[in-house]
Amino acid sequence: MLTMVMVYSSQGLGQIKRHTISSKKMGYAIDYSVVLPNQYDSSKTYPVVYMTDGPTVENKSKFLNVASDFQLKNQKPFIIVLVSPEHPETGRNRRNTELLANPNYFEFFISELLPQVEKEYAVATTPSERYLNGVSFGGLNSLYFGLEDQGKTFGNIAVMSPAIHPKPYLKKAYSDTPKMPIRFFISSGDRFDNEKTTRELMAIIKFKGYDLGYNEVPHGHTMKNWDKNWLPMLEFFFKK
């Protein structure tokens, strides 16, 4: 159900459209927002970036400004889908349930969210033009989705400051699993950001021969870190 439409920018990005989907897999309603490029043309097909922690990305980070400038400067329009972990009515944050390697949340994405977005918007349906981004527990979720999906849906996965301590098996799983058709962008701060584990994960991904982008910034587990990593992520995925 479409609940609201608003204008974000007259430059690189166009409208933000608000939706709520009733998920059978999760047993409750989930909000998501679709950010369209400027001069969106439904007769075309656009790459699509799916991001968890949607309200934080939209309201507390510089991502939409960075994405707007990037699209305008590089003439590389794409659609952004911001998925909210917040209860539509109470605002209660459900990320600690949704993002910790939850098979139902994975099935929600694959069998409910993506088909709905693809029905309503001109998004690409090939793995090479689908992107998944997650920060902190969202980074854990990105790693989990990669293992579950095996590159069949998401061919590009961003893992930013992954807080994988609740599911430490993920690191070994990537070491033990044969190389999948996925491109990875991994980022970290250089202090107080689980950086040792992230560097080890990066080394595993690199050793396995993946197409890998890695960026480290002089910040901790904060928005200053992630705001510095949005542009390197976009440049790796869209300019390479």
C-alpha positions in Angstrom: 0.0 0.0 0.0 1.4 3.5 -0.9 1.0 5.8 2.0 2.7 9.0 1.0 4.7 10.7 -1.7 7.1 13.6 -1.2 9.8 15.4 -3.1 13.4 15.0 -1.9 15.5 16.7 -4.5 15.2 18.3 -7.9 18.7 17.2 -8.8 20.2 13.7 -8.6 17.2 12.2 -6.7 13.5 12.7 -7.3 10.6 11.5 -5.2 10.5 9.4 -2.1 7.5 7.1 -2.0 6.4 5.5 1.3 4.9 2.0 1.4 3.7 -0.5 3.9 3.7 -4.3 3.2 2.0 -6.9 5.2 4.5 -9.7 5.6 3.3 -13.3 6.0 6.8 -14.4 6.6 7.4 -12.0 9.5 3.8 -11.9 10.7 3.6 -8.1 10.8 3.6 -5.0 8.6 6.9 -3.5 7.4 7.4 0.0 6.1 9.7 0.7 3.2 10.5 3.8 1.1 11.5 3.9 -2.5 13.7 6.8 -3.6 13.5 7.4 -7.3 16.1 9.1 -9.5 15.4 12.5 -10.9 13.4 12.3 -14.1 12.4 8.7 -13.3 11.2 7.0 -16.5 9.1 3.9 -15.9 9.9 2.7 -19.5 13.5 2.3 -18.5 15.2 -0.2 -16.1 17.3 1.0 -13.1 19.8 -0.7 -10.9 18.4 -0.9 -7.3 20.0 -0.6 -3.9 18.2 -2.3 -1.0 19.2 -0.9 2.4 18.3 -2.0 5.9 17.8 0.5 8.7 16.0 2.7 6.3 14.9 5.6 8.7 18.4 5.9 10.1 19.9 6.0 6.6 17.4 8.6 5.5 17.2 10.9 8.5 20.5 10.5 10.3 23.1 10.0 7.6 24.3 11.9 4.6 23.6 9.0 2.2 20.8 10.5 0.2 22.8 13.7 -0.3 25.8 11.6 -1.4 23.7 9.4 -3.7 22.1 12.5 -5.2 25.4 14.1 -6.0 26.9 10.9 -7.3 24.0 10.2 -9.7 24.0 13.8 -11.0 27.8 13.9 -11.4 28.2 10.5 -13.0 24.9 10.2 -14.9 24.3 6.8 -13.2 20.7 6.8 -12.0 19.6 4.1 -9.6 16.6 3.4 -7.3 17.1 3.1 -3.6 14.8 1.0 -1.3 15.0 1.8 2.4 13.5 -0.9 4.5 12.5 0.1 8.0 12.9 -2.1 11.1 10.6 0.2 13.1 7.0 -0.8 13.9 4.7 1.3 11.7 2.6 2.4 14.6 4.7 2.3 17.8 8.1 2.9 16.3 9.6 0.0 18.3 12.8 -1.0 16.7 12.8 -4.7 15.6 16.3 -4.8 14.0 17.7 -7.1 16.8 15.2 -9.7 15.6 15.2 -9.0 11.9 18.9 -8.6 11.2 20.5 -11.4 13.2 20.6 -14.1 10.6 16.8 -14.5 10.5 15.7 -16.9 7.8 12.2 -15.5 7.9 13.5 -12.0 7.2 15.5 -13.4 4.3 12.4 -15.1 2.9 10.5 -11.8 3.4 13.0 -10.0 1.2 13.1 -12.7 -1.5 9.5 -13.7 -1.8 7.6 -10.6 -0.6 9.5 -7.4 -0.8 11.4 -7.8 -4.0 8.4 -9.0 -6.0 6.3 -6.1 -4.7 9.0 -3.5 -5.6 9.5 -5.1 -9.0 5.8 -5.0 -9.7 5.5 -1.3 -8.9 8.8 0.2 -10.1 11.2 -0.2 -13.0 13.9 -1.9 -11.1 16.4 -4.3 -12.5 15.8 -8.0 -11.8 19.2 -9.4 -12.6 21.7 -10.1 -9.7 24.4 -7.9 -11.3 22.1 -4.9 -11.0 20.8 -5.6 -7.5 22.7 -4.3 -4.5 22.3 -5.0 -0.8 23.7 -2.7 1.9 23.8 -3.1 5.7 25.6 -1.3 8.5 26.5 -2.9 11.9 23.9 -5.6 12.5 22.8 -4.8 9.0 26.3 -5.8 7.9 25.8 -9.1 9.7 22.5 -9.4 7.8 24.3 -8.7 4.5 26.8 -11.5 5.2 24.0 -13.9 6.1 21.9 -13.0 3.0 25.0 -13.6 0.9 25.4 -17.2 2.2 21.7 -17.9 1.9 21.2 -16.4 -1.5 24.5 -17.6 -3.1 24.4 -14.7 -5.6 21.1 -15.8 -7.2 19.4 -12.5 -6.2 22.0 -10.1 -5.0 25.2 -9.9 -7.0 26.6 -7.0 -5.1 26.7 -6.8 -1.3 28.0 -4.0 1.0 29.1 -5.0 4.5 29.8 -1.9 6.5 31.2 -2.2 10.1 29.7 -5.7 10.5 28.8 -6.5 14.1 28.9 -10.3 13.7 29.6 -11.2 17.3 26.1 -12.6 17.8 26.8 -15.0 14.8 30.5 -15.6 14.8 30.1 -18.6 12.6 29.6 -16.3 9.6 33.3 -15.6 9.2 34.3 -19.3 9.0 31.3 -20.0 6.8 32.8 -17.7 4.2 36.1 -19.4 4.5 34.4 -22.8 4.0 31.9 -21.9 1.3 33.0 -22.1 -2.4 33.3 -18.7 -4.1 29.9 -17.3 -5.1 29.0 -14.8 -7.9 29.0 -11.8 -5.6 31.0 -8.6 -5.6 31.7 -7.3 -2.0 32.3 -3.9 -0.6 33.5 -4.0 3.0 34.3 -1.0 5.2 35.4 -0.3 8.7 36.5 2.3 11.1 40.0 2.0 12.5 39.1 2.1 16.2 36.3 0.8 18.4 34.6 -0.7 15.4 35.2 -4.5 15.5 38.0 -3.7 13.1 40.1 -6.7 13.8 37.2 -9.1 12.9 36.3 -7.0 9.8 39.9 -7.1 8.6 40.0 -10.8 9.1 36.7 -11.1 7.1 38.1 -8.9 4.4 41.2 -11.1 4.2 39.1 -14.2 3.8 37.0 -12.6 1.1 40.1 -11.5 -0.7 41.8 -14.9 -0.4 38.7 -16.6 -1.9 39.2 -14.4 -5.0 36.1 -12.2 -4.8 35.8 -8.9 -6.6 36.4 -6.8 -3.5 36.4 -3.2 -2.5 37.6 -2.3 1.0 37.8 1.1 2.7 38.8 2.0 6.2 38.3 5.4 7.8 39.7 7.1 11.1 36.4 6.8 13.1 34.7 4.4 15.4 31.3 2.7 15.2 29.5 5.9 14.4 27.7 7.7 11.6 30.8 9.7 10.9 32.4 6.4 9.8 29.5 5.4 7.6 29.1 8.9 6.1 32.7 8.7 5.0 32.1 5.3 3.4 29.0 5.9 1.3 30.9 7.4 -1.6 33.6 4.8 -1.8 30.9 2.2 -1.8 29.0 3.8 -4.7 32.3 4.4 -6.6 33.2 0.7 -6.3 29.9 -0.6 -7.3 28.9 1.8 -10.1 32.2 3.2 -11.5 34.3 0.1 -11.7 
